[in-house]
């Protein structure tokens, strides 16, 4: 079953979340070959007109609109995140200042999506990572850096926090919470095209699925940003033609999936309940 939570929260979760899974699609990197994300591509030298690899070759990601081809690597388990493969910008997390910025036509995030991300202790202190939609504004079938919509994830603006970055890598908007080194997180994003509003929830997978309070001054645990213009919001989610991601150095992304993280049970409670169900079925 093609659902991000099914592998990361254990096989038991497939049973518990089958209804949600039926309406989701996922890019995880477990079937990719370790090494360059865009194998065979030329060294990135341009921010425009980046071609896409064959879908069967590393999932069809575009050549980078920055200075890194992207790197597929093996990951280790951490709390509710189970080891597999993920993508970062560099073959080494100690290499700083390089970025993979690319897109994929195989998954359309739409108005609701989520993904897992990792913040390494020895990564770039001011590094960033984001996931969002993209639209081929010039209609040439190629990817341009300027075609990305708003991105959600980890941004650096004076300090490094969970937050949003405006379309075409514009202004940054940060929440009250910073990522913890060496932790995996699940980030959920909801887009409201009518009001140009983006809302984010974040769970700490390494800490057992704890829901973070991104806005202590609000009754909600989410962080929201209403953009002033469509240019800053980017394309409407109904117009997305695929997904984009941006990675700096050793920061990693995994399990990009459409749909919402199941609530209100919480990731930890779901995993425990699912394990109990499996034990009952084996009796």
PEFEN-V559189 format. One record per helix or strand. SS is the DSSP state (~ for helix, > for strand). FROM is the first residue (numbers start at 1). LEN is the number of residues. If there is no record, write none. Layout:
BEGIN
<<SS,FROM,LEN> <SS,FROM,LEN>>
END
This chain:
BEGIN
<<~,4,5> <~,12,5> <~,18,4> <>,26,2> <>,35,2> <>,50,1> <>,52,1> <~,58,3> <>,62,1> <>,71,4> <>,78,1> <>,81,1> <>,85,4> <>,99,6> <>,112,8> <>,129,6> <>,143,1> <~,145,3> <>,148,9> <>,160,6> <>,172,3> <>,183,10> <>,197,8> <>,210,2> <>,223,4> <~,230,4> <~,237,3> <>,242,7> <>,252,7> <~,267,16>>
END
